[in-house]
Amino acid sequence: RKAHCIFEYVYFSRPDSHIFEHSCDKIRRRIGRQLAKECPVSSDIVIAVPDSSTTAALGYAQESKIPFEIGLLRNHYVGRTFIDPAQDVREQKVRLKFNTIHGVLKGKRVCVVEDSIVRGTTLKLIAKMIRDAGATEVHIRISSPPVAHPCFFGMDFPTSGELVASSLTPAEIGKMLGVDSLGYLSVDGLRNAAPGNPSDYCAACFDGNYPDYIPSDKSKTSCS
């Protein structure tokens, strides 16, 4: 059966890509709109964690009628942080990767749209940076469900121990991040926002329903 990776629409693909014959930009905006319906928030501005969540943040802002602003700038010479295996390397890269725009954030209730939480390293530091820039409230909205299960088909989080959502509830994760609220998109919301038949997608990293045989030993440390 078909089992397209739904994470392509959430994170991996560029918004100008056509994935499974559909515009990633269009689908990502639809995901952001669905997130706004499921997880509304009272805030002054909506910002994105650039670049992969920018399109979803635009959809969230449009649906919620909250102004979209650029509150974070990304250094494009730093790569994707969740792929780095070492925690200290990931933290160092996050500090190098993002800068806050104080004039946008100061005195504002900020809704931050991010595409996913894998280990939590990036968002914890970003939330602190936003508060240090003068935001009065920081609310996180995630345009995917909690990543709670290992991926054995290519993504670099092969063990449950690396996934913060495998051991903590959303409320506990929000507390760990130090934010005023945290909201995730539901699995059904994500599947319905994707084009075509919802059952044609693999969402195993969210729901644990793998499309093919996987080893019974979930503690494996590589995807080979």
Secondary structure as GFF3:
##gff-version 3
##sequence-region A 1 224
A	DSSP	beta_strand	4	5	.	.	.	ID=ss1
A	DSSP	alpha_helix	7	7	.	.	.	ID=ss2
A	DSSP	pi_helix	8	12	.	.	.	ID=ss3
A	DSSP	beta_strand	18	19	.	.	.	ID=ss4
A	DSSP	beta_strand	22	23	.	.	.	ID=ss5
A	DSSP	alpha_helix	24	38	.	.	.	ID=ss6
A	DSSP	beta_strand	45	48	.	.	.	ID=ss7
A	DSSP	alpha_helix	54	64	.	.	.	ID=ss8
A	DSSP	beta_strand	72	74	.	.	.	ID=ss9
A	DSSP	three_ten_helix	81	83	.	.	.	ID=ss10
A	DSSP	alpha_helix	87	97	.	.	.	ID=ss11
A	DSSP	beta_strand	98	100	.	.	.	ID=ss12
A	DSSP	alpha_helix	102	105	.	.	.	ID=ss13
A	DSSP	beta_strand	109	114	.	.	.	ID=ss14
A	DSSP	alpha_helix	121	132	.	.	.	ID=ss15
A	DSSP	beta_strand	137	142	.	.	.	ID=ss16
A	DSSP	three_ten_helix	160	162	.	.	.	ID=ss17
A	DSSP	three_ten_helix	164	166	.	.	.	ID=ss18
A	DSSP	alpha_helix	170	177	.	.	.	ID=ss19
A	DSSP	beta_strand	181	184	.	.	.	ID=ss20
A	DSSP	alpha_helix	187	193	.	.	.	ID=ss21
A	DSSP	three_ten_helix	198	200	.	.	.	ID=ss22
A	DSSP	beta_strand	201	202	.	.	.	ID=ss23
A	DSSP	alpha_helix	204	207	.	.	.	ID=ss24
###
